[in-house]
Amino acid sequence: MKQLTRITLNPEVMGGKPCIRGLRVTVGTIVGLMASGHSPSDILQAYPYLEEADIYEALAYAAWRVEEVEILIKIA
């Protein structure tokens, strides 16, 4: 997977949720809008400071997180 440069994680912004370029727009917001039928152009109209590449990188990040496997490590 290519490096995702538009997704930022900062505990001071939106409680540390993954955001677009440090803005107060979360990956979850973008994914939720797409899932509810909004097109990229709808999203760009609602959030004019975003770029189309931001939307597709948010989707790529979400897809990567869904496929990631977390392994519980027990420490005795």
PyMOL Python script that loads the backbone (N, CA, C, O; Angstrom):
from pymol import cmd

cmd.read_pdbstr("""\
ATOM      1  N   MET A   1       0.832  -1.176   0.000  1.00  0.00           N
ATOM      2  CA  MET A   1       0.000   0.000   0.000  1.00  0.00           C
ATOM      3  C   MET A   1       0.881   1.246   0.000  1.00  0.00           C
ATOM      4  O   MET A   1       1.884   1.311   0.711  1.00  0.00           O
ATOM      5  N   LYS A   2       0.498   2.221  -0.797  1.00  0.00           N
ATOM      6  CA  LYS A   2       1.275   3.461  -0.832  1.00  0.00           C
ATOM      7  C   LYS A   2       1.105   4.225   0.478  1.00  0.00           C
ATOM      8  O   LYS A   2       0.130   4.033   1.205  1.00  0.00           O
ATOM      9  N   GLN A   3       2.060   5.084   0.758  1.00  0.00           N
ATOM     10  CA  GLN A   3       2.000   5.866   1.990  1.00  0.00           C
ATOM     11  C   GLN A   3       0.858   6.881   1.898  1.00  0.00           C
ATOM     12  O   GLN A   3       0.687   7.552   0.880  1.00  0.00           O
ATOM     13  N   LEU A   4       0.094   6.976   2.961  1.00  0.00           N
ATOM     14  CA  LEU A   4      -1.013   7.922   3.013  1.00  0.00           C
ATOM     15  C   LEU A   4      -0.514   9.212   3.655  1.00  0.00           C
ATOM     16  O   LEU A   4      -0.196   9.234   4.844  1.00  0.00           O
ATOM     17  N   THR A   5      -0.447  10.272   2.879  1.00  0.00           N
ATOM     18  CA  THR A   5       0.136  11.523   3.356  1.00  0.00           C
ATOM     19  C   THR A   5      -0.915  12.549   3.772  1.00  0.00           C
ATOM     20  O   THR A   5      -0.571  13.573   4.362  1.00  0.00           O
ATOM     21  N   ARG A   6      -2.172  12.296   3.479  1.00  0.00           N
ATOM     22  CA  ARG A   6      -3.219  13.268   3.776  1.00  0.00           C
ATOM     23  C   ARG A   6      -3.968  12.959   5.072  1.00  0.00           C
ATOM     24  O   ARG A   6      -4.779  13.768   5.523  1.00  0.00           O
ATOM     25  N   ILE A   7      -3.709  11.815   5.663  1.00  0.00           N
ATOM     26  CA  ILE A   7      -4.389  11.412   6.894  1.00  0.00           C
ATOM     27  C   ILE A   7      -3.483  11.750   8.073  1.00  0.00           C
ATOM     28  O   ILE A   7      -2.320  11.347   8.110  1.00  0.00           O
ATOM     29  N   THR A   8      -4.021  12.490   9.030  1.00  0.00           N
ATOM     30  CA  THR A   8      -3.239  12.881  10.197  1.00  0.00           C
ATOM     31  C   THR A   8      -3.925  12.399  11.474  1.00  0.00           C
ATOM     32  O   THR A   8      -5.148  12.283  11.543  1.00  0.00           O
ATOM     33  N   LEU A   9      -3.109  12.126  12.466  1.00  0.00           N
ATOM     34  CA  LEU A   9      -3.601  11.726  13.786  1.00  0.00           C
ATOM     35  C   LEU A   9      -2.943  12.650  14.803  1.00  0.00           C
ATOM     36  O   LEU A   9      -1.721  12.659  14.955  1.00  0.00           O
ATOM     37  N   ASN A  10      -3.768  13.423  15.493  1.00  0.00           N
ATOM     38  CA  ASN A  10      -3.256  14.371  16.464  1.00  0.00           C
ATOM     39  C   ASN A  10      -4.222  14.387  17.644  1.00  0.00           C
ATOM     40  O   ASN A  10      -5.403  14.690  17.468  1.00  0.00           O
ATOM     41  N   PRO A  11      -3.744  14.067  18.838  1.00  0.00           N
ATOM     42  CA  PRO A  11      -4.644  14.035  19.995  1.00  0.00           C
ATOM     43  C   PRO A  11      -5.311  15.385  20.273  1.00  0.00           C
ATOM     44  O   PRO A  11      -6.329  15.438  20.963  1.00  0.00           O
ATOM     45  N   GLU A  12      -4.756  16.462  19.750  1.00  0.00           N
ATOM     46  CA  GLU A  12      -5.317  17.799  19.961  1.00  0.00           C
ATOM     47  C   GLU A  12      -6.412  18.144  18.947  1.00  0.00           C
ATOM     48  O   GLU A  12      -7.101  19.153  19.097  1.00  0.00           O
ATOM     49  N   VAL A  13      -6.572  17.318  17.929  1.00  0.00           N
ATOM     50  CA  VAL A  13      -7.566  17.594  16.879  1.00  0.00           C
ATOM     51  C   VAL A  13      -8.569  16.446  16.838  1.00  0.00           C
ATOM     52  O   VAL A  13      -8.201  15.302  16.573  1.00  0.00           O
ATOM     53  N   MET A  14      -9.819  16.752  17.097  1.00  0.00           N
ATOM     54  CA  MET A  14     -10.917  15.788  17.041  1.00  0.00           C
ATOM     55  C   MET A  14     -10.646  14.552  17.909  1.00  0.00           C
ATOM     56  O   MET A  14     -11.011  13.434  17.547  1.00  0.00           O
ATOM     57  N   GLY A  15     -10.011  14.773  19.041  1.00  0.00           N
ATOM     58  CA  GLY A  15      -9.758  13.693  19.990  1.00  0.00           C
ATOM     59  C   GLY A  15      -8.834  12.608  19.473  1.00  0.00           C
ATOM     60  O   GLY A  15      -8.875  11.476  19.956  1.00  0.00           O
ATOM     61  N   GLY A  16      -8.001  12.940  18.499  1.00  0.00           N
ATOM     62  CA  GLY A  16      -7.053  11.970  17.970  1.00  0.00           C
ATOM     63  C   GLY A  16      -7.594  11.087  16.866  1.00  0.00           C
ATOM     64  O   GLY A  16      -6.893  10.193  16.393  1.00  0.00           O
ATOM     65  N   LYS A  17      -8.835  11.321  16.444  1.00  0.00           N
ATOM     66  CA  LYS A  17      -9.388  10.539  15.333  1.00  0.00           C
ATOM     67  C   LYS A  17      -8.630  10.875  14.051  1.00  0.00           C
ATOM     68  O   LYS A  17      -8.119  11.985  13.907  1.00  0.00           O
ATOM     69  N   PRO A  18      -8.555   9.924  13.122  1.00  0.00           N
ATOM     70  CA  PRO A  18      -7.876  10.227  11.857  1.00  0.00           C
ATOM     71  C   PRO A  18      -8.639  11.312  11.100  1.00  0.00           C
ATOM     72  O   PRO A  18      -9.844  11.212  10.868  1.00  0.00           O
ATOM     73  N   CYS A  19      -7.896  12.347  10.726  1.00  0.00           N
ATOM     74  CA  CYS A  19      -8.472  13.505  10.042  1.00  0.00           C
ATOM     75  C   CYS A  19      -7.794  13.730   8.701  1.00  0.00           C
ATOM     76  O   CYS A  19      -6.760  13.140   8.389  1.00  0.00           O
ATOM     77  N   ILE A  20      -8.408  14.595   7.929  1.00  0.00           N
ATOM     78  CA  ILE A  20      -7.861  14.977   6.635  1.00  0.00           C
ATOM     79  C   ILE A  20      -6.952  16.191   6.825  1.00  0.00           C
ATOM     80  O   ILE A  20      -7.414  17.259   7.228  1.00  0.00           O
ATOM     81  N   ARG A  21      -5.668  16.025   6.537  1.00  0.00           N
ATOM     82  CA  ARG A  21      -4.671  17.100   6.553  1.00  0.00           C
ATOM     83  C   ARG A  21      -4.725  17.993   7.787  1.00  0.00           C
ATOM     84  O   ARG A  21      -4.511  19.201   7.684  1.00  0.00           O
ATOM     85  N   GLY A  22      -5.008  17.416   8.950  1.00  0.00           N
ATOM     86  CA  GLY A  22      -5.033  18.189  10.181  1.00  0.00           C
ATOM     87  C   GLY A  22      -6.275  19.051  10.355  1.00  0.00           C
ATOM     88  O   GLY A  22      -6.410  19.764  11.349  1.00  0.00           O
ATOM     89  N   LEU A  23      -7.176  18.983   9.387  1.00  0.00           N
ATOM     90  CA  LEU A  23      -8.423  19.732   9.476  1.00  0.00           C
ATOM     91  C   LEU A  23      -9.385  19.014  10.407  1.00  0.00           C
ATOM     92  O   LEU A  23      -9.137  17.868  10.783  1.00  0.00           O
ATOM     93  N   ARG A  24     -10.435  19.641  10.772  1.00  0.00           N
ATOM     94  CA  ARG A  24     -11.436  19.037  11.656  1.00  0.00           C
ATOM     95  C   ARG A  24     -12.499  18.297  10.861  1.00  0.00           C
ATOM     96  O   ARG A  24     -13.697  18.418  11.116  1.00  0.00           O
ATOM     97  N   VAL A  25     -12.026  17.532   9.895  1.00  0.00           N
ATOM     98  CA  VAL A  25     -12.891  16.650   9.102  1.00  0.00           C
ATOM     99  C   VAL A  25     -12.305  15.254   9.250  1.00  0.00           C
ATOM    100  O   VAL A  25     -11.180  14.994   8.823  1.00  0.00           O
ATOM    101  N   THR A  26     -13.076  14.357   9.860  1.00  0.00           N
ATOM    102  CA  THR A  26     -12.544  13.017  10.120  1.00  0.00           C
ATOM    103  C   THR A  26     -12.748  12.089   8.929  1.00  0.00           C
ATOM    104  O   THR A  26     -13.601  12.307   8.069  1.00  0.00           O
ATOM    105  N   VAL A  27     -11.934  11.059   8.921  1.00  0.00           N
ATOM    106  CA  VAL A  27     -12.105   9.998   7.923  1.00  0.00           C
ATOM    107  C   VAL A  27     -13.508   9.425   8.048  1.00  0.00           C
ATOM    108  O   VAL A  27     -14.157   9.145   7.040  1.00  0.00           O
ATOM    109  N   GLY A  28     -13.982   9.247   9.278  1.00  0.00           N
ATOM    110  CA  GLY A  28     -15.321   8.716   9.516  1.00  0.00           C
ATOM    111  C   GLY A  28     -16.409   9.573   8.892  1.00  0.00           C
ATOM    112  O   GLY A  28     -17.399   9.046   8.386  1.00  0.00           O
ATOM    113  N   THR A  29     -16.237  10.882   8.923  1.00  0.00           N
ATOM    114  CA  THR A  29     -17.212  11.778   8.294  1.00  0.00           C
ATOM    115  C   THR A  29     -17.279  11.532   6.797  1.00  0.00           C
ATOM    116  O   THR A  29     -18.362  11.425   6.222  1.00  0.00           O
ATOM    117  N   ILE A  30     -16.123  11.443   6.175  1.00  0.00           N
ATOM    118  CA  ILE A  30     -16.068  11.226   4.724  1.00  0.00           C
ATOM    119  C   ILE A  30     -16.668   9.874   4.357  1.00  0.00           C
ATOM    120  O   ILE A  30     -17.488   9.781   3.444  1.00  0.00           O
ATOM    121  N   VAL A  31     -16.259   8.832   5.066  1.00  0.00           N
ATOM    122  CA  VAL A  31     -16.776   7.490   4.791  1.00  0.00           C
ATOM    123  C   VAL A  31     -18.283   7.442   5.012  1.00  0.00           C
ATOM    124  O   VAL A  31     -19.010   6.849   4.215  1.00  0.00           O
ATOM    125  N   GLY A  32     -18.751   8.058   6.081  1.00  0.00           N
ATOM    126  CA  GLY A  32     -20.183   8.092   6.359  1.00  0.00           C
ATOM    127  C   GLY A  32     -20.971   8.802   5.272  1.00  0.00           C
ATOM    128  O   GLY A  32     -22.047   8.346   4.886  1.00  0.00           O
ATOM    129  N   LEU A  33     -20.449   9.906   4.780  1.00  0.00           N
ATOM    130  CA  LEU A  33     -21.129  10.633   3.701  1.00  0.00           C
ATOM    131  C   LEU A  33     -21.191   9.792   2.428  1.00  0.00           C
ATOM    132  O   LEU A  33     -22.226   9.722   1.766  1.00  0.00           O
ATOM    133  N   MET A  34     -20.069   9.154   2.098  1.00  0.00           N
ATOM    134  CA  MET A  34     -20.043   8.300   0.900  1.00  0.00           C
ATOM    135  C   MET A  34     -21.015   7.127   1.062  1.00  0.00           C
ATOM    136  O   MET A  34     -21.729   6.770   0.125  1.00  0.00           O
ATOM    137  N   ALA A  35     -21.035   6.534   2.252  1.00  0.00           N
ATOM    138  CA  ALA A  35     -21.903   5.375   2.505  1.00  0.00           C
ATOM    139  C   ALA A  35     -23.378   5.747   2.433  1.00  0.00           C
ATOM    140  O   ALA A  35     -24.218   4.909   2.103  1.00  0.00           O
ATOM    141  N   SER A  36     -23.690   6.988   2.738  1.00  0.00           N
ATOM    142  CA  SER A  36     -25.090   7.394   2.690  1.00  0.00           C
ATOM    143  C   SER A  36     -25.490   7.970   1.334  1.00  0.00           C
ATOM    144  O   SER A  36     -26.558   8.564   1.189  1.00  0.00           O
ATOM    145  N   GLY A  37     -24.624   7.787   0.353  1.00  0.00           N
ATOM    146  CA  GLY A  37     -25.006   8.114  -1.020  1.00  0.00           C
ATOM    147  C   GLY A  37     -24.517   9.439  -1.568  1.00  0.00           C
ATOM    148  O   GLY A  37     -24.847   9.797  -2.698  1.00  0.00           O
ATOM    149  N   HIS A  38     -23.742  10.168  -0.797  1.00  0.00           N
ATOM    150  CA  HIS A  38     -23.220  11.440  -1.301  1.00  0.00           C
ATOM    151  C   HIS A  38     -22.060  11.186  -2.254  1.00  0.00           C
ATOM    152  O   HIS A  38     -21.245  10.292  -2.024  1.00  0.00           O
ATOM    153  N   SER A  39     -21.987  11.950  -3.293  1.00  0.00           N
ATOM    154  CA  SER A  39     -20.910  11.817  -4.266  1.00  0.00           C
ATOM    155  C   SER A  39     -19.716  12.657  -3.818  1.00  0.00           C
ATOM    156  O   SER A  39     -19.861  13.543  -2.976  1.00  0.00           O
ATOM    157  N   PRO A  40     -18.540  12.382  -4.378  1.00  0.00           N
ATOM    158  CA  PRO A  40     -17.394  13.238  -4.067  1.00  0.00           C
ATOM    159  C   PRO A  40     -17.678  14.714  -4.353  1.00  0.00           C
ATOM    160  O   PRO A  40     -17.242  15.582  -3.597  1.00  0.00           O
ATOM    161  N   SER A  41     -18.394  15.005  -5.421  1.00  0.00           N
ATOM    162  CA  SER A  41     -18.690  16.418  -5.710  1.00  0.00           C
ATOM    163  C   SER A  41     -19.614  17.026  -4.660  1.00  0.00           C
ATOM    164  O   SER A  41     -19.484  18.209  -4.344  1.00  0.00           O
ATOM    165  N   ASP A  42     -20.548  16.239  -4.112  1.00  0.00           N
ATOM    166  CA  ASP A  42     -21.393  16.721  -3.010  1.00  0.00           C
ATOM    167  C   ASP A  42     -20.522  17.093  -1.803  1.00  0.00           C
ATOM    168  O   ASP A  42     -20.707  18.140  -1.182  1.00  0.00           O
ATOM    169  N   ILE A  43     -19.581  16.219  -1.496  1.00  0.00           N
ATOM    170  CA  ILE A  43     -18.716  16.428  -0.334  1.00  0.00           C
ATOM    171  C   ILE A  43     -17.832  17.653  -0.540  1.00  0.00           C
ATOM    172  O   ILE A  43     -17.646  18.454   0.376  1.00  0.00           O
ATOM    173  N   LEU A  44     -17.295  17.793  -1.736  1.00  0.00           N
ATOM    174  CA  LEU A  44     -16.442  18.947  -2.016  1.00  0.00           C
ATOM    175  C   LEU A  44     -17.235  20.250  -1.978  1.00  0.00           C
ATOM    176  O   LEU A  44     -16.693  21.299  -1.631  1.00  0.00           O
ATOM    177  N   GLN A  45     -18.485  20.185  -2.325  1.00  0.00           N
ATOM    178  CA  GLN A  45     -19.331  21.375  -2.250  1.00  0.00           C
ATOM    179  C   GLN A  45     -19.608  21.732  -0.777  1.00  0.00           C
ATOM    180  O   GLN A  45     -19.615  22.908  -0.410  1.00  0.00           O
ATOM    181  N   ALA A  46     -19.833  20.727   0.045  1.00  0.00           N
ATOM    182  CA  ALA A  46     -20.098  20.954   1.468  1.00  0.00           C
ATOM    183  C   ALA A  46     -18.834  21.363   2.236  1.00  0.00           C
ATOM    184  O   ALA A  46     -18.904  22.122   3.203  1.00  0.00           O
ATOM    185  N   TYR A  47     -17.693  20.858   1.798  1.00  0.00           N
ATOM    186  CA  TYR A  47     -16.401  21.143   2.432  1.00  0.00           C
ATOM    187  C   TYR A  47     -15.447  21.672   1.368  1.00  0.00           C
ATOM    188  O   TYR A  47     -14.580  20.929   0.907  1.00  0.00           O
ATOM    189  N   PRO A  48     -15.581  22.939   0.965  1.00  0.00           N
ATOM    190  CA  PRO A  48     -14.800  23.470  -0.162  1.00  0.00           C
ATOM    191  C   PRO A  48     -13.288  23.489   0.056  1.00  0.00           C
ATOM    192  O   PRO A  48     -12.532  23.635  -0.904  1.00  0.00           O
ATOM    193  N   TYR A  49     -12.840  23.346   1.297  1.00  0.00           N
ATOM    194  CA  TYR A  49     -11.405  23.337   1.581  1.00  0.00           C
ATOM    195  C   TYR A  49     -10.796  21.950   1.398  1.00  0.00           C
ATOM    196  O   TYR A  49      -9.581  21.791   1.514  1.00  0.00           O
ATOM    197  N   LEU A  50     -11.623  20.948   1.116  1.00  0.00           N
ATOM    198  CA  LEU A  50     -11.096  19.610   0.812  1.00  0.00           C
ATOM    199  C   LEU A  50     -10.776  19.509  -0.672  1.00  0.00           C
ATOM    200  O   LEU A  50     -11.242  20.302  -1.490  1.00  0.00           O
ATOM    201  N   GLU A  51      -9.971  18.513  -0.986  1.00  0.00           N
ATOM    202  CA  GLU A  51      -9.635  18.202  -2.383  1.00  0.00           C
ATOM    203  C   GLU A  51     -10.109  16.785  -2.676  1.00  0.00           C
ATOM    204  O   GLU A  51     -10.269  15.975  -1.763  1.00  0.00           O
ATOM    205  N   GLU A  52     -10.331  16.494  -3.936  1.00  0.00           N
ATOM    206  CA  GLU A  52     -10.815  15.161  -4.319  1.00  0.00           C
ATOM    207  C   GLU A  52      -9.880  14.067  -3.811  1.00  0.00           C
ATOM    208  O   GLU A  52     -10.334  13.006  -3.381  1.00  0.00           O
ATOM    209  N   ALA A  53      -8.581  14.327  -3.863  1.00  0.00           N
ATOM    210  CA  ALA A  53      -7.610  13.333  -3.383  1.00  0.00           C
ATOM    211  C   ALA A  53      -7.799  13.040  -1.895  1.00  0.00           C
ATOM    212  O   ALA A  53      -7.515  11.930  -1.446  1.00  0.00           O
ATOM    213  N   ASP A  54      -8.276  14.023  -1.124  1.00  0.00           N
ATOM    214  CA  ASP A  54      -8.545  13.807   0.301  1.00  0.00           C
ATOM    215  C   ASP A  54      -9.612  12.738   0.486  1.00  0.00           C
ATOM    216  O   ASP A  54      -9.497  11.882   1.363  1.00  0.00           O
ATOM    217  N   ILE A  55     -10.643  12.790  -0.335  1.00  0.00           N
ATOM    218  CA  ILE A  55     -11.754  11.846  -0.222  1.00  0.00           C
ATOM    219  C   ILE A  55     -11.277  10.426  -0.516  1.00  0.00           C
ATOM    220  O   ILE A  55     -11.593   9.491   0.221  1.00  0.00           O
ATOM    221  N   TYR A  56     -10.521  10.274  -1.585  1.00  0.00           N
ATOM    222  CA  TYR A  56     -10.067   8.930  -1.955  1.00  0.00           C
ATOM    223  C   TYR A  56      -9.033   8.391  -0.979  1.00  0.00           C
ATOM    224  O   TYR A  56      -8.962   7.182  -0.758  1.00  0.00           O
ATOM    225  N   GLU A  57      -8.239   9.263  -0.401  1.00  0.00           N
ATOM    226  CA  GLU A  57      -7.291   8.783   0.596  1.00  0.00           C
ATOM    227  C   GLU A  57      -8.013   8.387   1.885  1.00  0.00           C
ATOM    228  O   GLU A  57      -7.597   7.440   2.553  1.00  0.00           O
ATOM    229  N   ALA A  58      -9.075   9.089   2.242  1.00  0.00           N
ATOM    230  CA  ALA A  58      -9.878   8.702   3.410  1.00  0.00           C
ATOM    231  C   ALA A  58     -10.475   7.318   3.199  1.00  0.00           C
ATOM    232  O   ALA A  58     -10.488   6.500   4.120  1.00  0.00           O
ATOM    233  N   LEU A  59     -10.963   7.051   2.007  1.00  0.00           N
ATOM    234  CA  LEU A  59     -11.516   5.725   1.705  1.00  0.00           C
ATOM    235  C   LEU A  59     -10.429   4.651   1.751  1.00  0.00           C
ATOM    236  O   LEU A  59     -10.659   3.552   2.255  1.00  0.00           O
ATOM    237  N   ALA A  60      -9.254   4.967   1.228  1.00  0.00           N
ATOM    238  CA  ALA A  60      -8.145   4.006   1.257  1.00  0.00           C
ATOM    239  C   ALA A  60      -7.729   3.718   2.704  1.00  0.00           C
ATOM    240  O   ALA A  60      -7.459   2.571   3.059  1.00  0.00           O
ATOM    241  N   TYR A  61      -7.681   4.752   3.525  1.00  0.00           N
ATOM    242  CA  TYR A  61      -7.325   4.567   4.938  1.00  0.00           C
ATOM    243  C   TYR A  61      -8.354   3.686   5.639  1.00  0.00           C
ATOM    244  O   TYR A  61      -7.993   2.772   6.380  1.00  0.00           O
ATOM    245  N   ALA A  62      -9.627   3.961   5.405  1.00  0.00           N
ATOM    246  CA  ALA A  62     -10.694   3.170   6.032  1.00  0.00           C
ATOM    247  C   ALA A  62     -10.612   1.708   5.596  1.00  0.00           C
ATOM    248  O   ALA A  62     -10.777   0.804   6.415  1.00  0.00           O
ATOM    249  N   ALA A  63     -10.360   1.479   4.325  1.00  0.00           N
ATOM    250  CA  ALA A  63     -10.242   0.104   3.825  1.00  0.00           C
ATOM    251  C   ALA A  63      -9.049  -0.606   4.478  1.00  0.00           C
ATOM    252  O   ALA A  63      -9.145  -1.778   4.840  1.00  0.00           O
ATOM    253  N   TRP A  64      -7.950   0.095   4.623  1.00  0.00           N
ATOM    254  CA  TRP A  64      -6.764  -0.485   5.262  1.00  0.00           C
ATOM    255  C   TRP A  64      -7.056  -0.838   6.720  1.00  0.00           C
ATOM    256  O   TRP A  64      -6.673  -1.913   7.182  1.00  0.00           O
ATOM    257  N   ARG A  65      -7.731   0.057   7.452  1.00  0.00           N
ATOM    258  CA  ARG A  65      -8.034  -0.202   8.857  1.00  0.00           C
ATOM    259  C   ARG A  65      -8.975  -1.390   9.033  1.00  0.00           C
ATOM    260  O   ARG A  65      -8.846  -2.146   9.996  1.00  0.00           O
ATOM    261  N   VAL A  66      -9.907  -1.556   8.123  1.00  0.00           N
ATOM    262  CA  VAL A  66     -10.838  -2.681   8.222  1.00  0.00           C
ATOM    263  C   VAL A  66     -10.095  -4.002   8.039  1.00  0.00           C
ATOM    264  O   VAL A  66     -10.444  -5.001   8.669  1.00  0.00           O
ATOM    265  N   GLU A  67      -9.100  -4.014   7.203  1.00  0.00           N
ATOM    266  CA  GLU A  67      -8.350  -5.241   6.928  1.00  0.00           C
ATOM    267  C   GLU A  67      -7.254  -5.510   7.948  1.00  0.00           C
ATOM    268  O   GLU A  67      -6.743  -6.628   8.021  1.00  0.00           O
ATOM    269  N   GLU A  68      -6.889  -4.520   8.728  1.00  0.00           N
ATOM    270  CA  GLU A  68      -5.826  -4.692   9.712  1.00  0.00           C
ATOM    271  C   GLU A  68      -6.283  -5.665  10.802  1.00  0.00           C
ATOM    272  O   GLU A  68      -7.436  -5.636  11.231  1.00  0.00           O
ATOM    273  N   VAL A  69      -5.376  -6.510  11.236  1.00  0.00           N
ATOM    274  CA  VAL A  69      -5.670  -7.492  12.281  1.00  0.00           C
ATOM    275  C   VAL A  69      -4.901  -7.105  13.538  1.00  0.00           C
ATOM    276  O   VAL A  69      -3.693  -6.875  13.493  1.00  0.00           O
ATOM    277  N   GLU A  70      -5.608  -7.036  14.647  1.00  0.00           N
ATOM    278  CA  GLU A  70      -4.953  -6.752  15.918  1.00  0.00           C
ATOM    279  C   GLU A  70      -4.775  -8.057  16.671  1.00  0.00           C
ATOM    280  O   GLU A  70      -5.696  -8.869  16.758  1.00  0.00           O
ATOM    281  N   ILE A  71      -3.595  -8.247  17.208  1.00  0.00           N
ATOM    282  CA  ILE A  71      -3.280  -9.469  17.942  1.00  0.00           C
ATOM    283  C   ILE A  71      -3.084  -9.105  19.406  1.00  0.00           C
ATOM    284  O   ILE A  71      -2.294  -8.224  19.743  1.00  0.00           O
ATOM    285  N   LEU A  72      -3.809  -9.791  20.259  1.00  0.00           N
ATOM    286  CA  LEU A  72      -3.702  -9.576  21.703  1.00  0.00           C
ATOM    287  C   LEU A  72      -2.432 -10.275  22.210  1.00  0.00           C
ATOM    288  O   LEU A  72      -2.232 -11.469  21.988  1.00  0.00           O
ATOM    289  N   ILE A  73      -1.610  -9.527  22.873  1.00  0.00           N
ATOM    290  CA  ILE A  73      -0.394 -10.097  23.456  1.00  0.00           C
ATOM    291  C   ILE A  73      -0.600 -10.128  24.966  1.00  0.00           C
ATOM    292  O   ILE A  73      -0.825  -9.100  25.604  1.00  0.00           O
ATOM    293  N   LYS A  74      -0.519 -11.331  25.517  1.00  0.00           N
ATOM    294  CA  LYS A  74      -0.681 -11.514  26.960  1.00  0.00           C
ATOM    295  C   LYS A  74       0.675 -11.422  27.633  1.00  0.00           C
ATOM    296  O   LYS A  74       1.627 -12.105  27.253  1.00  0.00           O
ATOM    297  N   ILE A  75       0.743 -10.574  28.631  1.00  0.00           N
ATOM    298  CA  ILE A  75       1.982 -10.462  29.394  1.00  0.00           C
ATOM    299  C   ILE A  75       1.711 -11.058  30.767  1.00  0.00           C
ATOM    300  O   ILE A  75       0.813 -10.623  31.488  1.00  0.00           O
ATOM    301  N   ALA A  76       2.503 -12.056  31.110  1.00  0.00           N
ATOM    302  CA  ALA A  76       2.290 -12.760  32.394  1.00  0.00           C
ATOM    303  C   ALA A  76       2.918 -12.045  33.538  1.00  0.00           C
ATOM    304  O   ALA A  76       2.831 -12.504  34.677  1.00  0.00           O
TER     305      ALA A  76
END
""", "prot")
cmd.dss("prot")
cmd.show_as("cartoon", "prot")
cmd.util.cbc("prot")
cmd.orient("prot")
